[in-house]
């Protein structure tokens, strides 16, 4: 009876640990979302491009914030990857590593839930 519940307990622990990692991971995921939805669709990517009259989709505020956002994305992304490496590859026993690495797919779940809640309020 003890051997049957041990794998289930390990699965729950891996899932909950990776969901817990997903809460602070909302910061780099939000920054990445901003880069993909605001910065990359723009026609200009430097202040020199602002003088070109042929560019229609150029927002100075987005361009102004891009340096800080990209820097924070790199810093928080590296910290998140380090935390995922420690929690999912270093700490679990060797025979449970596959379960822990597989449950890393749960990390974006808190961000996706927050994004769904934010978009449902804009209807």
HUKASUL-V276759 format. One record per pair of residues at least 24 apart in sequence whose C-alpha atoms are under 10 Angstrom apart, sorted by the first residue. I is the first residue (numbers start at 0). J is the second residue. Records with the same first field share a line. If there is no record, write none. Layout:
I: J ; J
//
This chain:
6: 95 ; 98
9: 91 ; 95 ; 98 ; 99
10: 95 ; 98 ; 99 ; 101 ; 102
11: 99 ; 102
12: 98 ; 99 ; 102
13: 86 ; 87 ; 91 ; 95 ; 96 ; 98 ; 99 ; 100 ; 101 ; 102 ; 103 ; 105
14: 98 ; 99 ; 100 ; 101 ; 102 ; 103 ; 104 ; 105 ; 106
15: 102 ; 105 ; 106
16: 83 ; 86 ; 87 ; 99 ; 102 ; 103 ; 105 ; 106
17: 83 ; 86 ; 87 ; 99 ; 100 ; 101 ; 102 ; 103 ; 104 ; 105 ; 106 ; 107 ; 108
18: 102 ; 103 ; 104 ; 105 ; 106 ; 107 ; 108 ; 109
19: 105 ; 106 ; 108 ; 109
20: 79 ; 82 ; 83 ; 86 ; 103 ; 105 ; 106 ; 107 ; 109
21: 79 ; 83 ; 103 ; 104 ; 105 ; 106 ; 107 ; 108 ; 109 ; 110 ; 111
22: 106 ; 107 ; 108 ; 109 ; 110
23: 75 ; 79 ; 106 ; 109 ; 110
24: 75 ; 76 ; 78 ; 79 ; 80 ; 82 ; 106 ; 107 ; 108 ; 109 ; 110
25: 75 ; 79 ; 106 ; 107 ; 108 ; 109 ; 110 ; 111 ; 113 ; 114
26: 71 ; 72 ; 75 ; 76 ; 79 ; 110
27: 68 ; 69 ; 71 ; 72 ; 73 ; 74 ; 75 ; 76 ; 77 ; 78 ; 79 ; 110
28: 72 ; 75 ; 76 ; 107 ; 110 ; 111
29: 72 ; 110 ; 111 ; 113 ; 114
30: 68 ; 69 ; 70 ; 71 ; 72 ; 73 ; 75 ; 76
31: 68 ; 69 ; 71 ; 72 ; 73 ; 76
32: 114
33: 61 ; 65 ; 68 ; 69 ; 72
34: 61 ; 65 ; 68 ; 69 ; 72
37: 61 ; 62 ; 65
38: 62 ; 64 ; 65 ; 68 ; 69
//
